Amino acid sequence: MKILPASLFAFTMLSCATPVLAAPEVVVSIKPIHSLVAGVMQGVGEPKLIVQGAASPHTYSMKPSNAQTLEKADIVFWVGINLETFLDKPLDALGKKAKVVSLADSPNVSLLPLRQGGTFETHQHEAEDGDAHDHAGAHGHAEAHKDAGAHKHNHAHQHAEADGHKHGDHGHDHDAHNHDDHGDHDDHNHSRFDMHMWLDPHNAKAMVKEIEATLSASDSANAAAYKKNAEALIARIDQMDTDIATKLAPVKDKPSVVFHDAYQYFERHYGLNVVGSITVSPETAPGAARLSEIQAKLKTLNAGCVFAEPQFQPKLIEVVTAGTKAKSGTLDPEGATLKEGPDLYFQLMQGLSSSMADCLTKAS
């Protein structure tokens, strides 16, 4: 057997032991966003997830393990303060260690105004300020988002000043987490907007581009991989979008009711007829008077389906549908029942469309 010289043997072992350049430590708040980040990072690294399992960001409380994960983070992706309120103070505590990226501020993301009370309105839903928005699609609302205090951004990640404030939720920029600016939340006016923005495929693609740009700026050695993954992810979203539109087309005009008003982006993008919600806020259970009102409205509106959610009280659906012709189904807007990972976003969106199509097809 040929014996390698000691110096050559040592060099060979050192070369084999040299690890691939490590990806940044990335932490993501909720499952749908985590799925998009995981898709962009596939083959390079795996992002950590804060809200795991069936937990909801609306009712989540930070755990010690979550705090430890955040402390190690180089980059944190979240939607923004008006969805993951539990992250507000923990992100402040990060100081300048991590980049904190609010994807609600991504270029080309269109935010829709919160609807009035989340109750039963006509098919033309009224926004908080009283302006009507029809189901022509969410994408014409980009200008409204800008006019309401959204902030400019360029792809060089040099954030311009808009109304005297840095782009990025609550003073977070792509270069540092600005602790001093973080506290002034009202300046960004996100409290006026529905933050379930991932349910519009156009927004999902805009977030993928922002995720890719952020990762590439922080980890140039893997920029080519991030770019390739992002392009594949966007193509997959486009195909999914076409499939869902085809599936929902036969039932899109049938009226339905949802548990809480989390589906505005989905219904507007696909032209669905969601006529109301059971509760204004998922943190607050509806009272007896509200349930009676909904039951009466179900009869007058001839709603074909009422949709529950897996992490909230399904018995409420049984109460409000009793004595009506409405069918019941389940929608999972945050992937509570799904396994985290790059496929989750697509399973979530396909799950919503299948549940709606199945229930509404059975409705009279």
C-alpha positions as CSV (number, residue, x, y, z in Angstrom):
1,M,0.0,0.0,0.0
2,K,1.3,3.4,-1.0
3,I,1.9,5.7,2.0
4,L,1.1,9.4,1.5
5,P,3.8,11.8,2.7
6,A,2.8,13.4,6.0
7,S,2.4,16.9,4.6
8,L,0.2,15.7,1.7
9,F,-1.9,13.6,4.0
10,A,-2.4,16.5,6.3
11,F,-3.4,18.8,3.4
12,T,-5.8,16.2,2.1
13,M,-7.5,15.8,5.5
14,L,-7.7,19.6,5.9
15,S,-9.3,20.0,2.5
16,C,-11.9,17.3,3.3
17,A,-12.7,18.9,6.7
18,T,-13.1,22.4,5.4
19,P,-16.9,23.2,5.6
20,V,-18.9,24.9,2.9
21,L,-19.2,28.6,3.8
22,A,-22.0,28.8,6.3
23,A,-25.2,30.6,5.5
24,P,-26.4,33.3,7.8
25,E,-28.5,32.4,10.9
26,V,-32.0,33.2,9.6
27,V,-35.1,33.3,11.8
28,V,-38.7,33.7,10.5
29,S,-41.8,34.5,12.5
30,I,-44.6,32.4,11.0
31,K,-45.0,29.4,8.8
32,P,-46.2,30.9,5.5
33,I,-43.2,33.4,5.4
34,H,-40.9,30.7,6.7
35,S,-41.9,28.5,3.7
36,L,-40.9,31.2,1.2
37,V,-37.6,31.9,3.0
38,A,-36.9,28.1,3.2
39,G,-37.5,27.9,-0.6
40,V,-35.0,30.7,-1.3
41,M,-32.5,29.1,1.0
42,Q,-32.9,25.5,-0.2
43,G,-29.6,23.8,-0.5
44,V,-27.8,26.6,1.3
45,G,-29.3,26.6,4.8
46,E,-32.4,26.2,6.9
47,P,-34.2,29.1,8.5
48,K,-35.5,28.8,12.1
49,L,-39.2,29.2,12.8
50,I,-40.7,31.0,15.8
51,V,-44.5,30.1,15.7
52,Q,-44.5,26.4,15.3
53,G,-47.1,23.7,15.1
54,A,-50.7,24.8,15.4
55,A,-50.0,28.0,17.3
56,S,-51.4,31.3,16.0
57,P,-49.4,34.6,15.8
58,H,-52.6,36.3,17.0
59,T,-52.3,34.6,20.4
60,Y,-48.7,33.5,20.6
61,S,-46.5,34.1,23.7
62,M,-42.7,34.0,23.4
63,K,-40.8,31.1,24.9
64,P,-37.3,31.1,26.3
65,S,-36.2,28.9,23.4
66,N,-37.5,31.6,21.0
67,A,-35.5,34.3,22.7
68,Q,-32.4,32.1,22.4
69,T,-33.0,31.6,18.7
70,L,-33.4,35.3,18.2
71,E,-30.2,36.1,20.0
72,K,-28.3,34.0,17.5
73,A,-30.0,35.5,14.5
74,D,-28.2,37.4,11.7
75,I,-31.4,38.1,9.8
76,V,-35.0,38.1,11.1
77,F,-38.0,38.1,8.6
78,W,-41.4,39.0,9.9
79,V,-44.6,40.4,8.4
80,G,-44.8,43.4,10.8
81,I,-45.9,44.7,14.2
82,N,-49.6,44.5,13.4
83,L,-49.5,40.7,12.9
84,E,-46.7,39.4,15.2
85,T,-47.2,41.8,18.1
86,F,-45.5,39.3,20.4
87,L,-42.2,40.0,18.6
88,D,-42.2,43.8,19.2
89,K,-40.2,43.9,22.4
90,P,-38.0,40.9,21.6
91,L,-36.9,42.5,18.4
92,D,-36.1,45.7,20.3
93,A,-33.8,43.7,22.6
94,L,-31.8,42.5,19.6
95,G,-30.1,45.9,19.4
96,K,-28.1,46.2,16.2
97,K,-27.0,42.6,16.0
98,A,-29.5,41.4,13.4
99,K,-31.1,42.7,10.2
100,V,-34.8,42.8,10.8
101,V,-36.9,42.8,7.7
102,S,-40.5,43.6,7.7
103,L,-41.9,42.0,4.5
104,A,-45.0,44.2,4.6
105,D,-42.6,46.9,3.4
106,S,-41.3,44.9,0.4
107,P,-41.3,46.6,-2.9
108,N,-44.4,45.8,-5.0
109,V,-46.3,44.3,-2.0
110,S,-49.9,45.7,-2.1
111,L,-51.5,46.1,1.3
112,L,-55.3,46.2,1.5
113,P,-57.1,48.4,4.1
114,L,-58.8,46.6,7.0
115,R,-62.5,46.2,6.3
116,Q,-65.1,47.8,8.5
117,G,-65.6,45.6,11.5
118,G,-65.2,42.3,9.6
119,T,-69.0,42.0,9.6
120,F,-71.5,41.3,6.9
121,E,-71.3,43.9,4.2
122,T,-72.4,43.8,0.6
123,H,-70.1,42.2,-2.0
124,Q,-68.5,45.6,-2.4
125,H,-66.7,45.8,0.9
126,E,-66.1,49.1,2.6
127,A,-62.6,50.0,3.8
128,E,-61.9,51.6,7.1
129,D,-62.0,55.0,5.6
130,G,-65.4,54.4,3.9
131,D,-64.0,54.0,0.3
132,A,-65.5,51.0,-1.5
133,H,-63.2,48.4,-3.0
134,D,-64.6,45.8,-5.4
135,H,-63.2,42.4,-6.3
136,A,-61.4,43.6,-9.4
137,G,-58.2,42.5,-7.8
138,A,-55.8,43.5,-5.1
139,H,-53.1,44.8,-7.3
140,G,-54.5,48.2,-8.0
141,H,-54.0,49.0,-4.3
142,A,-50.3,49.6,-4.4
143,E,-50.9,53.3,-4.8
144,A,-53.3,53.4,-1.9
145,H,-50.6,51.6,0.2
146,K,-48.1,54.3,-0.8
147,D,-50.4,57.1,-0.1
148,A,-51.2,55.8,3.3
149,G,-47.6,56.0,4.5
150,A,-45.8,53.1,2.9
151,H,-42.2,53.7,2.4
152,K,-39.9,53.8,-0.6
153,H,-37.2,51.2,-1.1
154,N,-34.6,50.5,-3.7
155,H,-32.9,47.3,-4.6
156,A,-29.5,48.6,-3.6
157,H,-31.0,48.4,0.0
158,Q,-30.4,52.1,0.5
159,H,-33.6,53.2,2.2
160,A,-34.9,56.6,1.3
161,E,-36.7,58.7,3.8
162,A,-40.5,58.8,3.4
163,D,-42.4,61.3,5.5
164,G,-39.2,61.6,7.6
165,H,-39.0,57.9,8.5
166,K,-36.8,55.0,7.3
167,H,-38.3,52.3,5.1
168,G,-38.8,49.1,7.0
169,D,-41.2,48.4,9.7
170,H,-40.6,50.5,12.8
171,G,-37.2,51.7,11.9
172,H,-35.8,48.3,10.9
173,D,-33.5,48.6,7.9
174,H,-31.4,46.1,6.0
175,D,-28.1,47.2,7.5
176,A,-29.0,47.2,11.2
177,H,-31.9,46.9,13.7
178,N,-32.4,50.5,14.8
179,H,-33.4,50.2,18.4
180,D,-34.0,53.9,18.8
181,D,-36.5,54.2,16.0
182,H,-38.4,51.0,16.8
183,G,-40.9,52.3,19.2
184,D,-42.8,54.7,17.0
185,H,-45.2,52.3,15.3
186,D,-48.0,54.6,14.4
187,D,-45.8,56.5,11.9
188,H,-46.0,53.6,9.5
189,N,-49.8,53.4,9.5
190,H,-49.8,49.6,9.2
191,S,-52.5,49.4,11.8
192,R,-54.9,50.4,9.0
193,F,-54.0,47.4,6.8
194,D,-54.8,43.8,6.7
195,M,-51.5,41.9,7.2
196,H,-52.5,38.5,5.8
197,M,-50.7,39.6,2.6
198,W,-49.2,36.2,1.6
199,L,-52.6,35.0,0.5
200,D,-52.2,37.0,-2.7
201,P,-49.7,35.2,-5.0
202,H,-48.5,38.5,-6.4
203,N,-47.5,39.6,-2.9
204,A,-45.8,36.2,-2.3
205,K,-43.7,36.8,-5.4
206,A,-42.7,40.3,-4.3
207,M,-41.7,38.9,-0.9
208,V,-39.6,36.2,-2.5
209,K,-37.7,38.9,-4.4
210,E,-37.1,40.8,-1.2
211,I,-36.0,37.7,0.6
212,E,-33.6,36.8,-2.2
213,A,-32.2,40.4,-2.3
214,T,-31.7,40.5,1.5
215,L,-30.0,37.1,1.7
216,S,-27.7,37.9,-1.3
217,A,-26.7,41.2,0.2
218,S,-25.7,39.4,3.4
219,D,-24.2,36.3,1.9
220,S,-22.7,37.1,-1.5
221,A,-20.9,33.7,-1.7
222,N,-24.3,32.0,-2.1
223,A,-26.1,34.8,-4.1
224,A,-26.2,32.7,-7.2
225,A,-28.0,29.9,-5.4
226,Y,-30.5,32.3,-3.8
227,K,-31.2,33.8,-7.2
228,K,-31.7,30.4,-8.9
229,N,-34.0,29.3,-6.0
230,A,-36.0,32.5,-6.1
231,E,-36.6,32.2,-9.9
232,A,-37.8,28.6,-9.5
233,L,-40.0,29.6,-6.6
234,I,-41.7,32.4,-8.6
235,A,-42.3,30.1,-11.5
236,R,-43.9,27.6,-9.1
237,I,-46.1,30.3,-7.6
238,D,-47.3,31.3,-11.1
239,Q,-48.3,27.7,-11.9
240,M,-50.0,27.3,-8.6
241,D,-51.9,30.6,-9.2
242,T,-53.2,29.3,-12.6
243,D,-54.3,26.0,-11.1
244,I,-56.2,27.6,-8.2
245,A,-58.0,30.1,-10.5
246,T,-59.2,27.2,-12.6
247,K,-60.4,25.3,-9.6
248,L,-62.3,28.2,-8.0
249,A,-63.9,29.6,-11.2
250,P,-67.0,27.4,-11.1
251,V,-67.9,28.4,-7.4
252,K,-66.5,31.9,-7.1
253,D,-69.8,33.7,-7.1
254,K,-71.4,31.5,-4.3
255,P,-71.6,33.4,-1.0
256,S,-69.7,32.1,2.0
257,V,-68.7,33.2,5.6
258,V,-65.3,32.8,7.2
259,F,-64.3,32.6,10.9
260,H,-62.3,35.8,10.9
261,D,-61.5,38.3,8.2
262,A,-58.2,36.9,7.2
263,Y,-58.9,36.1,3.5
264,Q,-59.3,39.4,1.9
265,Y,-56.3,39.0,-0.3
266,F,-57.3,35.5,-1.4
267,E,-60.9,36.4,-2.1
268,R,-60.0,39.5,-4.1
269,H,-57.3,37.9,-6.1
270,Y,-59.6,35.1,-7.2
271,G,-62.9,37.1,-7.2
272,L,-64.6,35.1,-4.4
273,N,-67.9,36.1,-2.8
274,V,-67.0,36.1,1.0
275,V,-69.9,38.1,2.5
276,G,-68.8,38.3,6.2
277,S,-66.9,36.9,9.1
278,I,-68.0,35.5,12.5
279,T,-65.6,37.5,14.6
280,V,-63.9,40.8,14.2
281,S,-60.7,39.6,15.9
282,P,-59.4,36.0,16.4
283,E,-58.4,37.0,19.9
284,T,-62.0,37.8,20.9
285,A,-64.8,35.2,20.9
286,P,-68.1,36.5,19.6
287,G,-70.9,36.9,22.1
288,A,-74.4,35.4,22.0
289,A,-75.9,38.5,20.3
290,R,-73.3,38.4,17.6
291,L,-73.9,34.7,17.0
292,S,-77.6,35.3,16.7
293,E,-77.0,38.1,14.2
294,I,-74.8,35.9,12.1
295,Q,-77.3,33.0,12.1
296,A,-80.0,35.4,11.0
297,K,-77.8,36.9,8.3
298,L,-76.9,33.4,7.0
299,K,-80.5,32.8,6.2
300,T,-81.1,36.1,4.5
301,L,-77.8,36.0,2.6
302,N,-78.3,32.4,1.6
303,A,-74.6,31.7,2.4
304,G,-73.6,28.4,1.0
305,C,-70.7,27.7,3.4
306,V,-69.3,28.8,6.7
307,F,-65.6,28.1,7.3
308,A,-64.0,27.3,10.6
309,E,-60.2,27.4,11.3
310,P,-58.3,24.6,13.0
311,Q,-56.8,26.6,15.8
312,F,-60.0,28.4,16.9
313,Q,-63.3,27.2,18.2
314,P,-65.1,24.9,15.6
315,K,-68.2,24.6,17.8
316,L,-69.0,28.2,17.0
317,I,-69.6,27.1,13.4
318,E,-72.1,24.4,14.5
319,V,-74.0,27.1,16.5
320,V,-74.3,29.6,13.7
321,T,-75.2,27.0,11.0
322,A,-77.9,25.3,13.1
323,G,-81.3,25.8,11.3
324,T,-79.7,27.1,8.1
325,K,-78.8,25.4,4.8
326,A,-75.2,26.4,5.0
327,K,-72.5,23.8,4.8
328,S,-69.4,23.9,6.9
329,G,-65.7,23.6,6.0
330,T,-62.3,24.4,7.4
331,L,-59.7,26.9,6.2
332,D,-56.2,27.1,7.4
333,P,-54.7,30.6,6.4
334,E,-51.5,30.2,8.4
335,G,-50.6,26.5,7.9
336,A,-51.4,25.5,11.4
337,T,-52.0,21.8,10.4
338,L,-49.1,21.7,7.9
339,K,-45.5,20.7,8.4
340,E,-43.1,23.6,8.1
341,G,-40.8,23.8,5.1
342,P,-40.6,25.0,1.5
343,D,-43.7,23.1,0.4
344,L,-46.0,24.6,3.1
345,Y,-46.9,27.7,1.2
346,F,-48.2,25.8,-1.8
347,Q,-50.0,23.2,0.4
348,L,-51.6,26.1,2.3
349,M,-52.9,27.9,-0.8
350,Q,-54.0,24.7,-2.5
351,G,-55.7,23.7,0.8
352,L,-57.7,26.9,0.9
353,S,-58.8,26.5,-2.7
354,S,-59.7,22.8,-2.3
355,S,-61.7,23.5,0.9
356,M,-63.6,26.3,-0.7
357,A,-64.3,24.5,-3.9
358,D,-65.4,21.3,-2.2
359,C,-67.8,23.0,0.3
360,L,-69.2,25.5,-2.2
361,T,-69.8,22.8,-4.8
362,K,-72.0,20.9,-2.3
363,A,-73.9,24.1,-1.4
364,S,-77.2,24.7,-2.9
